[in-house]
Amino acid sequence: MLRKQDNSGGVPDASSDDRADQRLADGGLSFDFEAGERTYRIAVGGSEADVIGGSEAFDHSFGQGGTDEIGGGPEDDVLRGDEDGNLLSGNEGRDLVDGGAGDDTLYGGAAADNMLGREGDDRLDEGAGHSGIAGGPGVRRVENLTFSSFRWLPHGSDRRSARAPHRPAPQ
């Protein structure tokens, strides 16, 4: 929640909270800020379906309701869906692409992305990069996966102690 301090003693202005809440309900909220030499953009979708495109900044975009379409830009972005079916595309950069629950379609890009399908019947497409992929229960399809070795682990197993045999990915 955004809070703005007034000049009369540093007490948060309740009306700024109300305005921020209303803006989220009406269709989302987006703002940019700089930290050192980097520019960041935070975008939060509204309660309906949103289209949030990537920018030249380091994007941190969040879907909050409806079937959202969220894209990244050339930097290392963080894209997060919600419980609805979402379309997320990391594009350039080393991105975190997290579909959340729901039947999602996730695309990586040319760089090494981290893709998380989570619950739902998801479709994950790594793209040209070498991504870290965690499908979660219900992953239907993984495409364009490039690897030199592969270890298929049973759902819920501990990666450090699992001794599953090496085998190709299921078709």
N, C-alpha and C positions, 0 to 999 in steps of 0.2 A: 504494500500500500504506500502510495506517495504521501509524504508529509512536507509541508512548507512552513518554515518558521517566519513569523512576522517580526518586525523590528521593535516590538514593544515588550520584550522580555523573553523571547525564544519559545513561546508556547505554540505548539502546532495549531495551525488554522484548520478547524474542523470542516470548513467549506471546501478546502482543497481536497480533503479525503472524499467528500461527497462528489466533487467534480470528477476525480479520478475513477471512482466506482461507476459513475454514470457513463463516462467515456468507454470503459471496458464493456459495460452492458450494451452500449449503442453500436459497437463495432470494433472495439480493440483500442490499443494504445501503442504508440511508437515514439521513441526518443533516441537521440544520439548523444554520446559524450566522448571526450578525449581523456586518455590516461597515458601520460608520457607522449610517445610518438605514435601511438595507436588510436584509432577511432573505433568505437563500438556502437552498434545499433541494437537496441532491445525492442522487440515487437511482440505484443501479446494480442492474440486474436480475440474476437468477441464471442458471444454465445451462439452465433450462426456460422455458416460456412464462410471461410475467409480465404483470400489469396494473398500471401505474403511473399513478395519477391526478394531476392538477395540484393545486397548493396555492395559498394566498394569497401565497406567497413567490416569488422569482425561481427557477424550477425549472431544474435541469440534470439531465436524466434520460437514462440510457443503457441500451439493451437489450443483453444479453450472450449470448443463446442462446434458441432456441425462437422461436415466433411471438408477439412482444410487442405489447401494446396500451399506448401511451404518450400521455398527454394533458398539456396545459399548463393554466395558470391565467390569472388576469387580468394578470399582469406579462409582461415580455419574457423568454421562456423559451428554453432550448436543449434540443431533443429529438433524440436520435440512435438510429437503429436499428442493426442488424448485418447479417450475411450472410443471415439468414432473412427471410421475408416478414413485414413488420410493418405495423401500423396506427398512424399517428401523427397527432394532432390538436392544432394549436397553440392553438385557441380564441382568447381575447382576447390583447391585447398584440402587440408586434412580435417575432415568434418566428423562430428558426432551426429548421427542421424538416428533418432529414437522414435519409432512409430507409436509407442504406447500400446494400450489395449485396442482391439478393433482389427478389422481386416484392412491392412495397410499395404501400400506399394512404396518401397524405398529404393532410391537410386543413389549410388556412390558417385565417383568421378575419377579423374585421372590420378589423384593422389591416394595415399593410404587412409581410408576412412574407417570409422567404427560404426557399424550398423547393428541396431538392436530392434528386432521384430516384436518381441514380447508376445503377449496373448493375442489370439486371433489368427485368422487364415491369411498370412502375409506373403508377399512376393518381394524378394530382395534381389537386386541387380547390382553387383559390385562395380561394374564399369571397368575402365582400364587400369585402375589402381589395384594395390594389394591390400585388401581391407580385412579388418577383424569383424567377424560376423557372429552374432548370437541371435538365433531365431526365436527361441522360446517355444512354448507349446502351440501347435497349430501352423507352423511355417509350411506353406504349400510348395514354394518354389524358390530355388536359389539359382541365379544365372550369372554367367561371365565370371565364374570363380576361378582364380589362378592360384596354384599352390605347387610347392615342390614335395611336400609330404602332408598327409592328412591323418588325423586321429579322430574317429567318430566316438563321442562319449555318450553314454546313456544319460537321459534326462535326469538331472538332480545329482549327478556324480561330481566328485571333487576332482578338478583337473590335475591337481598335484599327485593324487594317489591312484587315479584310474589307470587300469592296465588294459584298456580295450585294444584289440588288434588293429593294425593299420589296414584300412580297406577304402575303396573308392566311395565317393559320396553316393547316396541313393538317388536313383533316377526318378 
